[in-house]
Amino acid sequence: MYQTLKGKALKYGDNINTDIISPPQYMELSVEKASAYAMQAVDPAFSARVESGDIFVAGHNLGSGSSRETSPLSLKYLGIAAVVAKSFARIFYRNCINIGLTAIECPETDAIFDGDVLEIDAEQGAIYNVSRAQRYSCGIIPGHIMKIIRSGGLRGLLIKQYGGK
């Protein structure tokens, strides 16, 4: 069973693309080293202020741009537990799922503010804003996608199903 996620919202606007999340000039670095530069163009302190379990919240079109996996990998490496947005670029959304990072659509992200404490139940399609005592309906993540997330990503699921390293 999927556990409810609880964390502090790190709030951003529309059109946060993969080059903003993971600047291309650091692509040659390992994910661990490149993560220090995540979101630098819009929030130079981002990597320093992320705490394990935080929830990345954005508006429309999160993750547009390149198809490289480094953007969601950087977020996950820093400790982001989930990404919530009004809408996602298709490849970014799938990359999140493939690495085991919960990605959930919510049309009401305007009601969420930076620092709000959120509880997410992705299987029920609900986000509860603890700080504001508000509940938002969001997309329900289908069972087959939850199976990938619960396994820590696609690689984890394949290892679980077929063995290997």
Stockholm file with secondary structure:
# STOCKHOLM 1.0

chainA/1-165         MYQTLKGKALKYGDNINTDIISPPQYMELSVEKASAYAMQAVDPAFSARVESGDIFVAGHNLGSGSSRETSPLSLKYLGIAAVVAKSFARIFYRNCINIGLTAIECPETDAIFDGDVLEIDAEQGAIYNVSRAQRYSCGIIPGHIMKIIRSGGLRGLLIKQYGGK
#=GR chainA/1-165 SS CCCCEEEEEEECCSCCCHHHHSCGGGTTSCHHHHGGGTTTTTCTTHHHHCCTTCEEEECSSBTCSCCCTHHHHHHHHHTCCEEEESCBCHHHHHHHHHTTCEEEECTTGGGCCTTCEEEEETTTTEEEETTTTEEEECCCCCHHHHHHHHTTSHHHHHHHHHCCC
#=GC SS_cons         CCCCEEEEEEECCSCCCHHHHSCGGGTTSCHHHHGGGTTTTTCTTHHHHCCTTCEEEECSSBTCSCCCTHHHHHHHHHTCCEEEESCBCHHHHHHHHHTTCEEEECTTGGGCCTTCEEEEETTTTEEEETTTTEEEECCCCCHHHHHHHHTTSHHHHHHHHHCCC
//
